[in-house]
Amino acid sequence: MHNQRFCTGLLLAPLLVLLFAGRASAEITVEITEWNIEPAPVAIVPFGWSGNSTDAPLDVAEVIAADLRRSGRFAPIDESQMLGRPTRGADVDFDDWRILKVEAVVVGRVEQTGDNAYTVQFQLFDPFAGTQLVGYRMPASRGTMRRVAHRAADMIYEKLTGIKGVFATRVAYVTAQGEGEDRLYRLIVADQDGENEYTILESGDPIMSPAWSPDSRQLAYVSFEGSRSSIWVQTLRTGNRRQVSNQPGVNGAPAFSPDGRQLVVTLGGADGNLDIHVLDLATRQTRRLTRHRAIDTEGSWSPDGRYIYFNSDRAGGPQVYRVPVTGGTPERVTFEGSYNARPRLSPDGKKLAVVHNDRGNFRIAVIDLERDNQMVVVSAGRQDESPSFAPNSDTLIYATRQARNGVLETVTADGLIRQRLESRGGDVREPVWSPFPRF
């Protein structure tokens, strides 16, 4: 299996393509499967509501509480334990919360200001110090209220941990259902909690290697329509897609440059020899970076845009190398173990995630590039693959196996908190975490 992944999966049989765009009920649910820290108790008090209807369009407090709970770092107390339910900072009795030993209290209100116009306001307090840590007011509509709730959770999370929250981000992944000629592939985008899921491409042909643009507005991916591999870029808002590479032989493994103007891709002619190229999206011209009889594939940009990290078996087995974007001699990066593949750098450039052969198991490992390349294995499966960092560099998403199906998991970069994203969508694979949204 991993040899096929390393060779960009080009042994998959192409079928018939069909474009599709539409929303679906959430097929991903999140369950914390392992944590090695004690989550801090916090109180997310039900928000007040002032509007024309009986209830607010969304339970904002529940979304915030669910986000913090899923992080594994916080344990929101049940509403039945609360001694009071203030909705404004002036009404917070700090003694009530000190009795409950909660470390933070969030209160807020949703107010209707027009037919489809609302204001969401919240305040975060430290009950032991008796001080407000953050307070914010944000406009919202029915369609944007969940996103606003995620943004509130992001601000609360960052204030309490010092780490930027990623609750307002999205993930893209591929699902496969059915067998043989009836097998159907979908490229899906969803909020990081599995909500607001929609399909941007549905096809009878394999879909592989999705990659986000830096502004989160486009996805690049490999499609096997027309009985050959090709690389496409699709705009999410409009659904418009364009083919950017359809050269003879292999077209695979796209990844956007930090400025969004180029892709690093894997290309191979009729002889099947795979090398790393840079593709200019404006001109469609390619520039070859590696020239070796070995398999060079799965390129990934460094955040500063200076280097391309890639897999190569030029040393006898898959290892990670890097080469300057301007060209030059590749240098080897990984040395621990006989197999290190699918390199992905953290957005802060301090860590490198790889698929690592851990005593016969293919697992996700994180290499600390600032600490003498120290490696920590952070997953626990037998066939884990496709790591992708969250934009805060603190968490990864990857694919693993559960029985016969692929499923997704997330894990913190230190390996302390692991979650499984349960799916009803069949075989799930190739996850990739979006950058921070640009509001």
DAMOTA-V86094 format. One record per residue. RES is the residue in three letters. PSI is psi in radians with two decimals (999 if undefined). OMEGA is omega as a letter, one per 20 degrees, with the letter a starting at -180 (* if undefined). NEAR is the number of other ideal C-beta (glycine too) atoms within 12 Angstrom. Layout:
# DAMOTA-V86094
[[RES & PSI & OMEGA & NEAR] [RES & PSI & OMEGA & NEAR]]
This chain:
# DAMOTA-V86094
[[MET & -0.78 & a & 20] [HIS & -0.45 & r & 29] [ASN & -0.69 & r & 20] [GLN & -0.71 & r & 19] [ARG & -0.77 & a & 33] [PHE & -0.59 & r & 37] [CYS & 0.38 & r & 31] [THR & 0.39 & r & 39] [GLY & 0.52 & a & 35] [LEU & 0.08 & r & 31] [LEU & -0.05 & r & 18] [LEU & 2.45 & a & 30] [ALA & 2.25 & r & 18] [PRO & 2.56 & r & 26] [LEU & -2.44 & a & 26] [LEU & 2.41 & a & 21] [VAL & 2.60 & r & 26] [LEU & 2.17 & r & 19] [LEU & 2.51 & a & 23] [PHE & 2.46 & r & 22] [ALA & 2.19 & r & 23] [GLY & 2.78 & a & 16] [ARG & 2.69 & r & 18] [ALA & 2.87 & r & 24] [SER & 2.69 & a & 16] [ALA & 2.20 & r & 23] [GLU & -0.04 & a & 28] [ILE & 2.22 & r & 38] [THR & 2.58 & a & 23] [VAL & 2.29 & r & 32] [GLU & 2.17 & r & 23] [ILE & 2.14 & a & 28] [THR & -0.36 & a & 24] [GLU & 2.29 & r & 21] [TRP & 2.48 & a & 24] [ASN & 0.47 & r & 17] [ILE & 2.78 & r & 19] [GLU & 1.99 & a & 13] [PRO & 2.48 & a & 25] [ALA & 2.33 & r & 23] [PRO & 2.32 & r & 27] [VAL & 2.83 & r & 41] [ALA & 2.09 & r & 43] [ILE & 1.70 & a & 42] [VAL & 2.40 & r & 42] [PRO & 2.34 & a & 30] [PHE & 2.59 & r & 39] [GLY & 2.82 & a & 28] [TRP & 2.32 & r & 26] [SER & 1.91 & a & 21] [GLY & -3.03 & a & 26] [ASN & -0.41 & a & 16] [SER & 3.04 & a & 13] [THR & -0.72 & a & 9] [ASP & 2.71 & r & 17] [ALA & 2.72 & r & 32] [PRO & -0.39 & a & 29] [LEU & 2.48 & r & 29] [ASP & 1.56 & a & 23] [VAL & -0.72 & a & 43] [ALA & -0.67 & r & 36] [GLU & -0.67 & r & 27] [VAL & -0.78 & r & 41] [ILE & -0.79 & a & 46] [ALA & -0.72 & r & 37] [ALA & -0.71 & r & 29] [ASP & -0.86 & a & 39] [LEU & -0.65 & r & 42] [ARG & -0.76 & a & 31] [ARG & -0.42 & r & 39] [SER & -0.37 & a & 42] [GLY & -0.12 & a & 32] [ARG & -0.23 & a & 36] [PHE & 2.62 & r & 34] [ALA & 1.57 & r & 27] [PRO & 2.30 & a & 35] [ILE & 2.74 & r & 29] [ASP & 2.58 & a & 18] [GLU & -0.57 & a & 18] [SER & -0.33 & r & 10] [GLN & -0.24 & a & 21] [MET & 2.37 & r & 28] [LEU & -0.27 & r & 22] [GLY & 2.87 & a & 23] [ARG & 1.06 & a & 26] [PRO & 2.61 & r & 28] [THR & -0.04 & r & 27] [ARG & 2.61 & a & 22] [GLY & -0.60 & a & 28] [ALA & -0.36 & a & 12] [ASP & 0.03 & a & 19] [VAL & 2.15 & r & 33] [ASP & 1.82 & a & 23] [PHE & -0.52 & r & 26] [ASP & -0.68 & r & 14] [ASP & -0.74 & a & 24] [TRP & -0.50 & r & 33] [ARG & -0.66 & r & 21] [ILE & -0.67 & a & 17] [LEU & -0.12 & r & 27] [LYS & 0.58 & r & 18] [VAL & 2.56 & a & 34] [GLU & -0.21 & r & 31] [ALA & 2.61 & r & 42] [VAL & 2.30 & r & 46] [VAL & 2.23 & r & 52] [VAL & 2.76 & a & 40] [GLY & 3.11 & a & 46] [ARG & 2.65 & r & 33] [VAL & 2.18 & a & 38] [GLU & 2.36 & r & 26] [GLN & 2.28 & a & 26] [THR & -0.06 & r & 20] [GLY & -3.05 & a & 14] [ASP & -0.81 & r & 12] [ASN & 0.80 & a & 16] [ALA & 2.32 & a & 21] [TYR & 2.82 & r & 33] [THR & 2.26 & r & 27] [VAL & 2.13 & r & 45] [GLN & 2.52 & r & 30] [PHE & 2.75 & r & 44] [GLN & 2.44 & r & 34] [LEU & 2.26 & a & 37] [PHE & 2.58 & r & 38] [ASP & 1.86 & a & 26] [PRO & -0.49 & a & 33] [PHE & -0.64 & r & 18] [ALA & -0.31 & a & 15] [GLY & 0.60 & a & 16] [THR & 2.69 & r & 18] [GLN & 2.30 & a & 23] [LEU & -0.63 & r & 27] [VAL & 2.61 & r & 27] [GLY & 2.45 & a & 25] [TYR & 2.64 & r & 28] [ARG & 2.25 & a & 21] [MET & 2.42 & r & 30] [PRO & 2.67 & r & 22] [ALA & 2.82 & r & 35] [SER & 3.11 & r & 22] [ARG & -0.69 & a & 21] [GLY & -0.41 & a & 15] [THR & -0.01 & a & 24] [MET & -0.64 & r & 34] [ARG & -0.73 & r & 34] [ARG & -0.70 & r & 32] [VAL & -0.71 & r & 37] [ALA & -0.72 & r & 43] [HIS & -0.68 & r & 38] [ARG & -0.68 & r & 35] [ALA & -0.77 & r & 43] [ALA & -0.67 & r & 48] [ASP & -0.79 & a & 38] [MET & -0.69 & r & 33] [ILE & -0.79 & a & 45] [TYR & -0.78 & a & 39] [GLU & -0.68 & a & 27] [LYS & -0.61 & a & 29] [LEU & -0.45 & a & 30] [THR & -0.37 & a & 29] [GLY & 0.06 & r & 11] [ILE & 2.34 & r & 25] [LYS & 2.38 & r & 28] [GLY & 2.68 & a & 35] [VAL & 0.41 & a & 39] [PHE & -0.40 & r & 41] [ALA & 0.15 & r & 38] [THR & 3.09 & a & 39] [ARG & 2.89 & r & 39] [VAL & 2.61 & r & 46] [ALA & 2.55 & r & 45] [TYR & 2.92 & a & 48] [VAL & 2.39 & r & 43] [THR & 2.67 & r & 40] [ALA & 2.24 & a & 35] [GLN & 2.59 & r & 26] [GLY & 3.11 & a & 17] [GLU & 2.68 & r & 12] [GLY & -2.32 & a & 11] [GLU & -0.28 & r & 12] [ASP & 0.04 & a & 13] [ARG & 2.30 & a & 26] [LEU & 2.31 & a & 29] [TYR & 2.47 & r & 43] [ARG & 2.40 & r & 41] [LEU & 2.05 & a & 47] [ILE & 2.49 & r & 45] [VAL & 2.38 & r & 42] [ALA & 2.77 & r & 40] [ASP & 2.77 & a & 35] [GLN & -0.27 & r & 45] [ASP & 0.13 & r & 36] [GLY & -0.13 & r & 36] [GLU & 2.97 & r & 31] [ASN & 0.71 & a & 29] [GLU & 2.37 & r & 32] [TYR & 2.66 & a & 27] [THR & 2.21 & r & 32] [ILE & -0.29 & r & 40] [LEU & 2.31 & r & 39] [GLU & 2.30 & a & 32] [SER & 2.59 & r & 34] [GLY & -0.11 & r & 30] [ASP & 2.64 & r & 34] [PRO & 2.49 & r & 39] [ILE & 2.34 & a & 45] [MET & 2.82 & r & 46] [SER & 0.90 & r & 50] [PRO & 2.57 & a & 43] [ALA & 2.32 & a & 43] [TRP & 2.54 & r & 39] [SER & 2.77 & a & 31] [PRO & -0.45 & r & 27] [ASP & 0.11 & r & 21] [SER & 0.25 & a & 28] [ARG & -0.22 & a & 24] [GLN & 2.73 & r & 34] [LEU & 2.34 & r & 43] [ALA & 2.59 & r & 45] [TYR & 2.92 & r & 49] [VAL & 2.30 & r & 46] [SER & 2.57 & r & 45] [PHE & 0.39 & r & 34] [GLU & 2.62 & a & 29] [GLY & 0.33 & r & 18] [SER & 0.49 & r & 17] [ARG & 2.73 & r & 26] [SER & 2.47 & r & 41] [SER & 2.80 & a & 36] [ILE & 2.31 & a & 43] [TRP & 2.69 & r & 40] [VAL & 2.24 & a & 37] [GLN & 2.33 & r & 33] [THR & 2.19 & a & 20] [LEU & -0.72 & a & 32] [ARG & -0.70 & a & 15] [THR & -0.38 & a & 12] [GLY & -0.09 & r & 22] [ASN & 2.39 & a & 17] [ARG & 2.61 & r & 28] [ARG & 2.50 & r & 22] [GLN & 2.22 & a & 26] [VAL & -0.26 & r & 34] [SER & 2.13 & r & 38] [ASN & 0.78 & a & 26] [GLN & 2.76 & r & 26] [PRO & 2.45 & r & 15] [GLY & -2.42 & a & 23] [VAL & 2.33 & r & 37] [ASN & 1.92 & a & 39] [GLY & 2.97 & r & 49] [ALA & 1.04 & r & 50] [PRO & 2.62 & r & 46] [ALA & 2.29 & a & 44] [PHE & 2.55 & r & 39] [SER & 2.80 & a & 30] [PRO & -0.48 & r & 27] [ASP & -0.02 & r & 18] [GLY & 0.07 & a & 25] [ARG & -0.25 & a & 23] [GLN & 2.81 & r & 35] [LEU & 2.47 & r & 46] [VAL & 2.33 & a & 46] [VAL & 2.82 & r & 51] [THR & 2.14 & r & 47] [LEU & 2.56 & r & 42] [GLY & 2.27 & a & 32] [GLY & -2.78 & a & 17] [ALA & -0.46 & r & 11] [ASP & -0.18 & r & 12] [GLY & 0.03 & r & 21] [ASN & 2.19 & a & 25] [LEU & 2.32 & r & 38] [ASP & 2.86 & a & 39] [ILE & 2.30 & r & 47] [HIS & 2.74 & r & 41] [VAL & 2.23 & a & 37] [LEU & 2.13 & r & 36] [ASP & 2.09 & a & 20] [LEU & -0.44 & a & 28] [ALA & -0.73 & a & 14] [THR & -0.26 & a & 12] [ARG & 0.25 & r & 22] [GLN & 2.53 & a & 16] [THR & 2.65 & r & 27] [ARG & 2.17 & a & 24] [ARG & 2.29 & a & 26] [LEU & -0.56 & a & 35] [THR & 2.56 & r & 37] [ARG & 1.59 & a & 21] [HIS & 2.59 & a & 24] [ARG & -0.22 & r & 15] [ALA & 3.00 & r & 26] [ILE & 2.02 & r & 36] [ASP & 2.12 & a & 44] [THR & 3.11 & r & 50] [GLU & 0.95 & r & 48] [GLY & 2.62 & r & 46] [SER & 2.37 & a & 47] [TRP & 2.55 & r & 38] [SER & 2.62 & a & 31] [PRO & -0.50 & r & 27] [ASP & -0.01 & r & 17] [GLY & 0.13 & a & 24] [ARG & -0.47 & a & 19] [TYR & 2.71 & r & 34] [ILE & 2.15 & r & 46] [TYR & 2.47 & a & 46] [PHE & 2.88 & r & 52] [ASN & 2.57 & r & 46] [SER & 2.53 & r & 41] [ASP & 0.43 & a & 29] [ARG & -0.31 & r & 27] [ALA & 0.15 & r & 23] [GLY & -0.33 & r & 12] [GLY & 2.84 & a & 24] [PRO & 2.16 & r & 35] [GLN & 2.90 & a & 37] [VAL & 2.35 & r & 46] [TYR & 2.91 & r & 39] [ARG & 2.62 & a & 34] [VAL & 2.45 & r & 36] [PRO & 2.52 & r & 22] [VAL & -0.48 & r & 28] [THR & -0.14 & a & 13] [GLY & 2.86 & r & 18] [GLY & -2.95 & a & 16] [THR & 2.17 & r & 15] [PRO & 2.54 & r & 29] [GLU & 2.48 & a & 20] [ARG & 2.44 & a & 25] [VAL & -0.71 & a & 30] [THR & 2.45 & a & 35] [PHE & -0.26 & a & 20] [GLU & 1.99 & r & 24] [GLY & 2.96 & a & 26] [SER & -0.12 & a & 20] [TYR & 2.02 & r & 32] [ASN & 2.06 & a & 43] [ALA & 3.06 & r & 47] [ARG & 1.04 & a & 45] [PRO & 2.38 & r & 47] [ARG & 2.13 & a & 45] [LEU & 2.58 & r & 39] [SER & 2.63 & a & 31] [PRO & -0.45 & r & 34] [ASP & -0.03 & r & 22] [GLY & 0.13 & a & 24] [LYS & -0.27 & a & 24] [LYS & 2.71 & r & 38] [LEU & 2.15 & r & 45] [ALA & 2.43 & r & 48] [VAL & 2.82 & r & 49] [VAL & 2.12 & a & 46] [HIS & 2.40 & r & 40] [ASN & 1.84 & a & 29] [ASP & 1.64 & r & 26] [ARG & 0.78 & r & 13] [GLY & -0.11 & r & 13] [ASN & 2.39 & r & 23] [PHE & 1.93 & a & 37] [ARG & 2.85 & r & 40] [ILE & 2.28 & r & 48] [ALA & 2.60 & r & 41] [VAL & 2.22 & a & 40] [ILE & 2.18 & r & 36] [ASP & 1.86 & a & 24] [LEU & -0.24 & r & 28] [GLU & -0.11 & a & 14] [ARG & 1.09 & r & 13] [ASP & 0.62 & r & 10] [ASN & 0.64 & r & 23] [GLN & 2.34 & a & 17] [MET & 2.38 & r & 30] [VAL & 2.17 & r & 27] [VAL & 2.14 & a & 31] [VAL & -0.18 & r & 39] [SER & 2.98 & a & 40] [ALA & 0.21 & a & 24] [GLY & -3.05 & r & 31] [ARG & -0.40 & a & 19] [GLN & 1.11 & r & 31] [ASP & 2.49 & a & 43] [GLU & 3.07 & r & 45] [SER & 0.99 & r & 46] [PRO & 2.55 & r & 46] [SER & 2.22 & a & 45] [PHE & 2.52 & r & 42] [ALA & 2.76 & a & 40] [PRO & -0.24 & r & 34] [ASN & 0.02 & r & 32] [SER & 0.14 & a & 32] [ASP & -0.34 & a & 35] [THR & 2.63 & r & 45] [LEU & 2.68 & r & 49] [ILE & 2.55 & a & 48] [TYR & 2.96 & r & 48] [ALA & 2.52 & r & 43] [THR & -3.05 & a & 39] [ARG & 2.44 & r & 26] [GLN & 1.92 & a & 23] [ALA & -2.15 & a & 10] [ARG & -0.16 & a & 11] [ASN & 2.65 & r & 22] [GLY & 2.44 & r & 33] [VAL & 2.95 & r & 38] [LEU & 2.56 & r & 50] [GLU & 2.71 & r & 44] [THR & 2.70 & r & 46] [VAL & 2.49 & r & 41] [THR & 2.69 & a & 35] [ALA & -0.31 & r & 38] [ASP & -0.03 & r & 24] [GLY & 0.11 & a & 28] [LEU & -0.54 & a & 24] [ILE & 2.12 & a & 30] [ARG & 2.43 & a & 36] [GLN & 2.55 & r & 34] [ARG & 2.33 & r & 33] [LEU & 1.68 & a & 40] [GLU & 2.41 & a & 21] [SER & 2.49 & r & 36] [ARG & 0.19 & a & 19] [GLY & 0.38 & r & 34] [GLY & -2.47 & a & 27] [ASP & 2.06 & a & 30] [VAL & 2.39 & a & 40] [ARG & 3.07 & r & 41] [GLU & 0.88 & r & 39] [PRO & 2.60 & r & 46] [VAL & 2.29 & a & 46] [TRP & 2.39 & a & 41] [SER & 2.78 & r & 37] [PRO & 3.06 & r & 33] [PHE & 2.42 & r & 27] [PRO & 2.66 & r & 27] [ARG & 1.70 & a & 14] [PHE & 999 & * & 16]]
